[in-house]
C-alpha cells in the first residue's frame, strides 16, 4: 500500500476547494482517504491554507509521499 498526501477536490463548478488528505495511491482522487490533514482554498487572494502540521509530520515519518503540489504548499507553510 503506497500512501500519498494529495489534494482532493471539492466545491462547485469553477469554484474549487481542496482538502489535503492522506490516501492510498490506488484510490480515486476524490474517493476514500485515510485522514484529512488540511484545506487549501485557491479562490481567496492570497490563498487560504490550513494544515495540521503534527499529523503531516507523522505521516511523512510513516513513509507517505506528498505530491508535487502538496510539497509546494508545505514548503510555503514551512512544514
Backbone as CSV, one residue per row, in Angstrom:
resi,resn,N_x,N_y,N_z,CA_x,CA_y,CA_z,C_x,C_y,C_z
1,UNK,0.850,-1.179,0.000,0.000,0.000,0.000,0.890,1.235,0.000
2,UNK,0.902,1.980,-1.101,1.644,3.223,-1.203,0.738,4.364,-0.737
3,UNK,1.186,5.082,0.272,0.377,6.158,0.847,0.895,7.492,0.329
4,UNK,-0.028,8.343,-0.102,0.315,9.662,-0.617,-0.449,10.742,0.139
5,UNK,0.169,11.914,0.229,-0.515,13.101,0.737,-0.836,13.917,-0.498
6,UNK,-2.132,14.109,-0.775,-2.532,14.750,-2.019,-3.787,15.594,-1.824
7,UNK,-4.177,16.282,-2.891,-5.365,17.130,-2.867,-6.586,16.337,-3.315
8,UNK,-7.706,16.566,-2.646,-8.991,16.011,-3.052,-9.899,17.199,-3.354
9,UNK,-10.419,17.274,-4.569,-11.186,18.440,-5.000,-12.619,18.381,-4.495
10,UNK,-13.068,19.496,-3.964,-14.452,19.689,-3.546,-14.880,21.061,-4.037
11,UNK,-16.077,21.461,-3.734,-16.554,22.763,-4.173,-17.358,22.660,-5.452
12,UNK,-17.887,23.776,-5.867,-18.763,23.833,-7.037,-17.953,23.982,-8.324
13,UNK,-18.655,23.900,-9.427,-18.039,24.106,-10.729,-17.449,25.512,-10.796
14,UNK,-16.211,25.606,-11.245,-15.470,26.866,-11.365,-15.142,27.513,-10.008
15,UNK,-15.420,26.828,-8.908,-15.121,27.341,-7.554,-14.440,26.230,-6.753
16,UNK,-13.198,25.874,-7.097,-12.562,24.735,-6.436,-12.224,25.016,-4.976
17,UNK,-12.275,23.966,-4.208,-11.862,23.953,-2.810,-11.231,22.585,-2.604
18,UNK,-10.080,22.544,-1.991,-9.371,21.280,-1.874,-9.166,20.899,-0.408
19,UNK,-9.275,19.600,-0.131,-8.851,19.046,1.145,-7.494,18.390,0.910
20,UNK,-6.588,18.566,1.837,-5.309,17.872,1.773,-5.509,16.591,2.575
21,UNK,-5.381,15.453,1.903,-5.709,14.174,2.517,-4.551,13.187,2.397
22,UNK,-4.547,12.232,3.310,-3.634,11.098,3.259,-4.454,9.939,2.708
23,UNK,-4.012,9.385,1.568,-4.805,8.345,0.903,-3.905,7.297,0.274
24,UNK,-4.452,6.107,0.102,-3.785,5.060,-0.649,-3.722,5.517,-2.106
25,UNK,-2.589,5.330,-2.741,-2.415,5.832,-4.108,-3.325,5.134,-5.115
26,UNK,-3.881,3.976,-4.777,-4.747,3.261,-5.702,-6.192,3.744,-5.672
27,UNK,-6.562,4.548,-4.685,-7.929,5.056,-4.593,-8.100,6.279,-5.495
28,UNK,-9.323,6.555,-5.958,-9.552,7.716,-6.820,-9.251,9.033,-6.107
29,UNK,-9.038,10.072,-6.885,-8.675,11.380,-6.347,-9.649,11.864,-5.279
30,UNK,-10.941,11.780,-5.545,-11.947,12.268,-4.601,-12.579,11.127,-3.812
31,UNK,-11.975,9.960,-3.862,-12.538,8.781,-3.211,-12.130,8.665,-1.752
32,UNK,-12.046,7.425,-1.318,-11.764,7.118,0.077,-10.368,7.595,0.470
33,UNK,-10.254,8.122,1.682,-8.957,8.541,2.191,-8.824,8.109,3.651
34,UNK,-7.596,8.118,4.135,-7.299,7.680,5.495,-7.585,8.798,6.488
35,UNK,-7.082,10.002,6.186,-7.233,11.118,7.121,-7.134,12.438,6.359
36,UNK,-7.948,13.408,6.755,-7.847,14.764,6.209,-6.900,15.548,7.108
37,UNK,-5.866,16.156,6.511,-4.857,16.855,7.303,-4.786,18.352,7.004
38,UNK,-5.712,18.864,6.197,-5.701,20.289,5.930,-6.651,20.667,4.815
39,UNK,-6.694,21.978,4.537,-7.511,22.502,3.450,-6.708,23.535,2.665
40,UNK,-7.130,23.742,1.415,-6.498,24.717,0.532,-7.594,25.363,-0.299
41,UNK,-7.721,26.688,-0.185,-8.744,27.428,-0.920,-8.054,28.432,-1.844
42,UNK,-7.890,28.109,-3.139,-7.156,28.986,-4.050,-7.954,30.195,-4.543
43,UNK,-9.246,30.234,-4.297,-10.080,31.322,-4.799,-9.778,32.634,-4.063
44,UNK,-9.574,32.549,-2.767,-9.287,33.733,-1.962,-7.895,34.241,-2.327
45,UNK,-7.706,35.561,-2.335,-6.395,36.135,-2.631,-5.863,36.835,-1.398
46,UNK,-4.799,36.400,-0.755,-3.980,35.231,-1.066,-4.691,33.940,-0.672
47,UNK,-4.250,32.832,-1.238,-4.883,31.528,-0.999,-4.876,31.192,0.489
48,UNK,-6.005,30.669,0.970,-6.128,30.301,2.383,-5.716,28.847,2.550
49,UNK,-4.755,28.624,3.439,-4.241,27.288,3.687,-4.303,27.021,5.186
50,UNK,-4.885,25.885,5.565,-4.845,25.467,6.968,-4.361,24.023,7.010
51,UNK,-3.409,23.766,7.898,-2.779,22.456,7.964,-2.694,21.961,9.404
52,UNK,-2.708,20.642,9.556,-2.423,20.000,10.836,-0.974,19.530,10.759
53,UNK,-0.055,20.407,11.156,1.372,20.158,10.991,1.868,18.888,11.648
54,UNK,1.418,18.615,12.861,1.877,17.416,13.569,1.460,16.140,12.843
55,UNK,0.237,16.107,12.338,-0.239,14.915,11.631,0.491,14.732,10.295
56,UNK,0.797,15.836,9.620,1.537,15.740,8.362,2.935,15.189,8.631
57,UNK,3.606,15.693,9.659,4.937,15.181,10.005,4.868,13.705,10.384
58,UNK,3.808,13.311,11.097,3.644,11.909,11.463,3.551,11.032,10.218
59,UNK,2.709,11.431,9.260,2.509,10.612,8.063,3.757,10.579,7.190
60,UNK,4.478,11.672,7.096,5.728,11.667,6.337,6.732,10.744,7.021
61,UNK,6.735,10.742,8.351,7.589,9.822,9.093,7.222,8.366,8.879
62,UNK,5.947,8.106,8.601,5.480,6.746,8.333,5.710,6.325,6.881
63,UNK,6.215,7.238,6.043,6.536,6.887,4.666,5.606,7.446,3.614
64,UNK,4.662,8.304,3.978,3.762,8.903,2.997,4.530,9.906,2.142
65,UNK,4.277,9.881,0.851,4.939,10.785,-0.089,3.976,11.881,-0.522
66,UNK,4.314,13.170,-0.305,3.446,14.237,-0.808,3.599,14.401,-2.317
67,UNK,2.499,14.774,-2.976,2.561,15.063,-4.406,3.307,16.382,-4.600
68,UNK,3.625,16.718,-5.838,4.384,17.943,-6.109,3.647,19.185,-5.618
69,UNK,2.353,19.260,-5.869,1.567,20.419,-5.456,1.529,20.536,-3.936
70,UNK,1.302,19.429,-3.253,1.264,19.449,-1.791,2.643,19.783,-1.240
71,UNK,3.690,19.291,-1.882,5.053,19.600,-1.443,5.306,21.109,-1.502
72,UNK,4.814,21.762,-2.570,4.958,23.215,-2.686,4.171,23.947,-1.602
73,UNK,2.979,23.460,-1.282,2.158,24.072,-0.223,2.863,23.919,1.120
74,UNK,3.393,22.739,1.398,4.094,22.511,2.667,5.340,23.381,2.770
75,UNK,6.046,23.544,1.670,7.232,24.379,1.661,6.866,25.843,1.944
76,UNK,5.750,26.283,1.363,5.283,27.646,1.559,4.897,27.895,3.018
77,UNK,4.378,26.863,3.690,3.956,26.971,5.085,5.051,26.550,6.073
78,UNK,6.255,26.275,5.578,7.415,25.896,6.403,7.190,24.636,7.225
79,UNK,6.649,23.614,6.599,6.473,22.322,7.286,7.395,21.317,6.621
